[in-house]
Amino acid sequence: MANKAFYKAYKTRESKDWEIHKEARRAFKKLLRRSKRESWYSFCSHIETVHESPRLYKILGKDCSTHVGMLHLQNGEWTKSLKEAYEHLLDVHFPGCCINKMPMSVGTDDGRRKWIPSVNWSVAAEIVMEDCIRWAFSTMSPYKYPGEGRIFPALLQKGGKHILTPICKIYQASLACRYIPKIWRNMEACKVTFIPKPGKMDYTTAKLFQPICLASFL
């Protein structure tokens, strides 16, 4: 409407048409501001899922000054490089960890059968059920980054009728035998990112960062 009034005023060059154009433009700006406020209010009031809230925080709280930099060590000194800072973060958040550059074997160490302790399969069957696994798969975003396993959640969602029963049995066996498969414990294949905790004055200590690890979806 405002553009139409502008073109008319531009052709006629009359003052009354310019006044109509200015009035239409003021009404347009007023309506635009009101529409933005209503849209923002509607968006904030309908945030229900988990992935929408972090996205909103990322938009509002983006600050380049909170990236990992030099950190203050416990002995009073400072880290001298970014590599040393990340090693300090790993040592604080994952005590006792070590950087292992050797490839991890998936099988047993000596090739012999491992001893399996006495188990309670009935308890495991009560805790891990196919309905629970199906619900967990349905809550995942279909095309989130799959990590080193290259298994997108969409594969688990679409192929649930074929893989749900085997996966349920694997989970039950893992719980009953108190054993986690080595491939799921291979943290070398997982990328750890340190996220700054919001609302802090400075980020010079390791405790002000929280680790986020993208492991296998299974």
Helices and strands as residue ranges (DSSP letters): H 2-12, H 15-45, H 52-60, G 64-66, H 82-93, H 121-127, H 130-138, G 147-149, H 153-158, H 160-176, H 182-185, G 187-189, E 191-196, G 206-208, E 209-214
